[in-house]
Amino acid sequence: MLANSAIARPYAKAVFALAMCDQKLEEWQNTLKTFALVAAECKKRDLLNNPGVGRKQEVGFFHDASKNFPDALNLIHILSERKKLEILPNISSSYQKLFFEHKNILEAKIVTAHELNSEQKEKLANALQQHYKQQISAQYQINNKLIGGAVIHVADQLIDGSIKGKLQRLKHSLL
């Protein structure tokens, strides 16, 4: 997976440069997200790089997502020729990082023990925005092993406010 990220980065940079020139940053972001979903589904069904599936058919899987966007279809053709369609999720991820960096948005991964309601999510996102003085794009996950509280990953920081984390710190201080 790490190798795919390294391979995907130059493609993402090239797409980002093209998107900047054409002023289509959001359109590319949405299209790449869709391509990533299609590629993941094709990979599950073993349809990419399968000798029984032709290049034309592989490109066809992505056609609906790019039919009104010729540059995106060109990317699919290039990746298909190079047998690299499986790296589309990595390209999408790398592009999103470039997009957020350009827009001065921080990504936050928030893992909680239980589902948060919309009001709690909004309060948490606002608190993070005030703390970091930047717009936050929050991704939420649930992990019942946390018992309660939350673990927040922002940039290179980890904020562990979970009960599990507090119990582990208490254990280490007692030993």
N, C-alpha and C positions, 0 to 999 in steps of 0.2 A: 504494500500500500504506500509506503514511503517512497519507493521508486516511482510509482505512478504520479505522486505529487510533484516530484522533481521533473518528470517528463511533461506534466501538465502545465507547469508554471510558465514556460515560454509561450505556449499557446494562449494562456490567460492574459499575459502581458500584451501579446499582439492583438487579441480581441479587444482588450481595454483601450489600447492606443487607437484602434479603428473606431471604437465607440466614442471616444473623446473627439476625434476628428469629425465624425458624423453627428455628434451630439445625440447619441442614442444609448446613453448609459443604462437607463432603466429598462429599455426594450431588450438590450442584450442580457441584462441581469435576469429578467423574467424568462427569456428564451432559454438561457443556459440552465436555469432551474428546471424547466420542463424537459430539456434534453437529458439532464441528470436523472430525472425520474424514469424517462423512457429507457435510458441505458441500463439503469438498475433493474428494471423489469425484464429487459431483454437478457441481461446477464443471468437472472434467476432462471430463465427458461432456456438458457444455453443457446441463445440465438446469435450472439456476437462471436466472430472468429470461428464459426462453425462451418466446416467444409461443405455441409449440406445446404447452407444458406449463402446465396450469391451476394455480391457487393451491391447490386441494384436493389435487392430485397432488403438488405441492411439499411441502405439509405431511405428506402420506403418507410421503415419504421418511424423515422424522424420527419417525414415529409409534412404531415399535418401541422406539426409544431413550427414549421419554418416556411410554409408555402407562400406567405406574404412578406417574407424576409429573405431575399436572395443571398445576402452576405452570410446569414446563418446556415443556409443550405450549402453554400460553398465550404464552410467549415466542416460540415458533415461529410461532404465528398472527400475533402483532404484527409480527414481522420479515417474514413473508410478505406481509402487507397493505401494508407499507411498501417492499416489494421490496428487503429488506436481508439476506436469508438468507446471502448470500456473505460477510458480515462475521462470521459465527459463529466462524471461527478466531481473528479478532482479539478478539472478546468473550471467548473462552476464554483467550487469552493475557493479556489485561488482568485478567480475574478471577483467574488464577493468581498474578499479581503481587500483587494485593490479598490473596489467601489467604496467600501466603508472608510478606508483610509482617505480617499479623495474627498468624501463627504464629511469627514471628521466625526465618524460614528464609531463608538466602541461596541464590540460584541460582548454580551454577557450570557453565560450559561448558568442558569439558576436551577439547582436540583433541590427539590423539597420532598418531605416525607409524605405529604398529602397534596391533592389538587388545590391550587389557589383559585379564589374567585376573581373576577375581573377587577374589583376594587382593590384587592390585595396586590394583584399584579401591577396595577397602575401606581399604587403607593410605593412599592418596591422599586419600580423603574424610575419614578420621580426622585426617590432618595439617592439612587445610584447616579442619576443625571446631576443632581446638586453636588454630590461628593466629587465626581470626576469632572464636572463642568463641561460635559460633552453629551451629545445625544447618545442614547443607548438603544441597541437592538437586542432585545432579550429573547432567549430561547429557554423554554421551561421543560423540565423533565421531572418525573416522579421516581423516587427510590425509597420504598418503605423501610429499608434497612437503616435509614437515618433516624428513625424513631420519631423525631420531631425537629423543627427548625429548618435551616436551609444551608446549602453550600453554594457559594457564588464564585464563578470563575470570570474575572474581567481582566483583559490584557494578560499580563504575566502574574497577576495576583490571585490568590485563593483566600476567600473569606469563609471560614468554617464556623457557622453559627448553629450547627446541628447538635442535637443531644448526644448522638453517637460520638461526635468529635469532642464534645465537652467531657464525656465519660472517659475517653481515651487520654485526654490531657490530664484529667484527675488521676487516672491510673499511673501515668508516668511520673506525676509529681509525688505520689505516695511511695513509689518504688525507688 
